[in-house]
Amino acid sequence: MGKKDHVSETPATALLKQHGVDFTEHPYEYLEHGGAQHSAQVLGFDPFTVVKTLVMEDEKAKPLLVLMHGNRKVSTKNLARQIGAKSVEPCKPEVANRHSGYLVGGTSPFGTRRQMPVYIEETILALPRIAINGGRRGYLVGIDPQVCVRLLGAKPVHCALAE
């Protein structure tokens, strides 16, 4: 496979390398609106171990990131209650792009344009490894989920709903 398997550096992979994080690269054929379920299927991963990065905002339009299992949804009510917000909702794609510096579908929590609070579904932290977006559509990186806490200060929350 050679060259096709190497993906050029993104702000996310640059940050991971800068901090000496061990990661594996998993490029795949991106499918519009395919989401984490699609990437898990194509790469042969359990969708529970594929983590999606969601850009949301509170009632004051302050952005935040939520890291969620690929086969779960975010209970915005539970999330808002746990983070002390009145409400939380997903950002419109163009707003999400502006906050993160990434295109929706290629959003990584690493190397974002703006510093944002990061919340991680607590059960993700119990996994030995996760696949998370590497900063480009069709590109996941495999890492230890504790990296999200160490590098991003991700705070554990309970807000998963079955999809």
Secondary structure, 3 states (H helix, E strand, C coil): CHHHHCCCCCHHHHHHHHCCCCCEEEECCCCCCCHHHHHHHHHCCCCCCEEEEEEEEECCCCEEEEEEECCEEECHHHHHHHHCCCCEEECCHHHHHHHHCCCCCCCCCCCCCCCCCEEEEHHHHHCCCEEEEEEECCEEEEECCHHHHHHHCCEEECCEEEC
